[in-house]
Amino acid sequence: MATDELVDAFQSAIAGRDRHAFASCCAIDVHYEDPLSGGAVQGLDALADHAARLWSAFPDARVERAGERLTDGRFIAAPIRVHGRHRGDLPRLPASRRALSVYALLYCELDPSEERLWRIRAFYDAYETGIQLGVLPRPGSAGERAMLMLRGFGLRDNR
C-alpha cells in the first residue's frame, strides 16, 4: 500500500469500529501512543482495545483528513480532525454529551519492510479537548483565574 492508502486505512479503522481493520494497515507489533493512552500500547489487540474505549465514549466519531500529508518514504506526518459527541463514560470522566472537534497530527513510522504502520503517535491539544468537554475553563475566564489561584498562582506577595 502507498503511504496515503495506509493512513486512509488507519483513519477508517479508528472511525470504523472494527477491531480487525487495524490489521490491514498496521504491523503486528504496532506501537501507538496518544495523550489518553497512558503510554505506548503495543500490538494490534492493545490498539484495538484502546480504540474500543474511544468508540464507547464517542460512538459517532468521525476522522477526516485536515491537510497535506508529508513523507520521506519512511516517516509520515498526517494532519487529521476528529469530530464526535461524548456520549459514553471514560475513566474518571462521565459522559458530558458535548460535541468535540479537535485537530490532531499523526506521526507515523513504517515497519522495516515499509508495508505497514509500525509506530504511530497522535498529538493533539488535550487542554482544548478538556475545554470542549466542559472539564477545563476557557483561557482568560474567571474559572481559569480561580483554577490558577487554587494551584497557588496569584496568591504570592510579589515584593
C-alpha positions in Angstrom: 0.0 0.0 0.0 1.1 3.6 -0.6 1.6 5.8 2.4 -1.7 7.7 1.7 -3.6 4.4 1.5 -2.1 3.3 4.8 -3.1 6.5 6.6 -6.5 6.4 5.0 -6.9 2.8 6.2 -5.8 3.8 9.7 -8.3 6.7 9.8 -11.0 4.3 8.6 -10.0 1.8 11.2 -10.3 4.4 14.0 -13.7 5.6 12.9 -15.0 2.2 11.6 -15.4 0.4 14.9 -14.0 -2.8 13.6 -11.2 -4.3 15.8 -9.8 -6.3 12.9 -9.5 -3.3 10.5 -6.1 -2.3 12.0 -4.5 -5.4 10.6 -4.9 -4.1 7.1 -2.6 -1.1 7.8 -0.6 -1.7 11.0 2.2 -4.1 11.8 1.5 -6.9 14.2 3.8 -5.3 16.7 2.5 -1.7 16.2 3.3 0.8 18.9 0.6 3.5 19.4 0.5 6.5 21.7 -1.7 9.5 22.3 -2.5 11.8 25.3 -5.2 9.4 26.6 -3.4 6.1 26.1 -1.3 6.3 29.3 1.9 5.5 27.4 2.5 3.3 24.4 0.2 0.5 23.6 1.8 -2.4 21.8 0.3 -4.8 19.3 -2.9 -5.0 17.3 -5.1 -6.3 20.2 -3.9 -3.5 22.6 -4.5 -0.9 19.9 -8.0 -2.3 19.2 -8.7 -2.3 23.0 -7.7 1.4 23.2 -9.8 2.3 20.1 -12.8 0.4 21.6 -12.7 2.6 24.7 -12.8 5.6 22.5 -15.6 4.1 20.4 -17.6 3.6 23.5 -17.1 7.2 24.7 -17.6 8.7 21.2 -19.9 6.3 19.3 -20.4 8.8 16.4 -16.7 9.8 16.0 -15.6 10.7 12.5 -12.0 11.2 11.4 -11.2 13.3 8.4 -8.1 14.5 6.6 -7.2 18.0 7.7 -4.3 18.9 5.4 -1.5 17.7 3.2 0.5 14.7 4.4 4.3 14.9 4.4 6.5 11.8 4.0 10.1 11.0 3.3 9.2 7.4 2.4 9.8 6.1 6.0 8.1 8.7 8.2 4.6 10.2 7.7 3.1 13.3 9.2 -0.7 13.4 8.7 -3.0 16.1 10.0 -6.5 15.0 10.9 -9.6 16.3 12.5 -11.7 14.2 14.9 -15.4 15.0 15.4 -17.9 13.4 17.8 -20.1 13.7 20.8 -19.0 12.5 24.2 -21.9 10.0 24.9 -20.1 7.3 26.9 -18.0 7.4 30.1 -14.2 7.5 30.1 -12.2 6.6 33.2 -12.9 9.4 35.8 -14.9 11.3 33.2 -18.7 10.7 32.8 -20.3 11.4 29.5 -20.7 15.1 29.0 -23.0 14.9 25.9 -20.9 17.7 24.4 -19.6 17.9 20.9 -15.9 17.6 20.3 -13.9 18.7 17.2 -10.2 18.7 17.6 -7.2 18.8 15.2 -4.6 16.1 15.6 -1.4 15.1 14.0 -0.5 11.5 13.3 3.3 11.0 13.2 3.9 7.5 11.8 6.9 5.3 11.0 6.7 2.5 8.6 7.9 -1.0 9.5 11.2 -2.2 8.2 9.6 -3.7 5.1 7.8 -0.3 4.6 4.5 -2.1 4.1 2.6 -1.2 7.3 2.4 1.5 10.0 4.7 0.4 12.8 4.9 3.4 15.2 2.1 5.9 15.5 1.9 8.9 17.8 -1.2 11.1 17.8 -0.6 14.6 19.0 -3.5 17.0 19.9 -4.3 19.8 22.4 -5.5 17.9 25.4 -6.3 21.3 27.2 -8.6 22.3 24.3 -10.2 18.9 24.4 -10.9 19.4 28.1 -12.4 22.8 27.4 -14.7 21.4 24.7 -15.8 18.6 27.1 -16.5 21.1 29.9 -13.9 19.9 32.3 -11.4 22.8 32.0 -12.1 26.5 31.9 -11.5 28.7 28.9 -8.3 30.8 28.9 -8.9 34.3 30.4 -12.1 33.2 32.1 -13.0 33.6 35.8 -12.8 29.8 36.0 -9.2 29.8 34.7 -8.2 32.5 37.2 -9.9 30.5 40.1 -8.1 27.3 39.0 -4.7 29.2 38.9 -5.4 30.6 42.3 -6.1 27.2 43.7 -2.8 26.0 42.2 -1.0 28.7 44.1 -0.6 31.2 41.2 -1.6 34.8 42.1 -1.5 34.2 45.9 2.1 35.2 46.5 3.4 38.5 47.7 5.3 39.9 44.7 7.6 42.2 46.7 
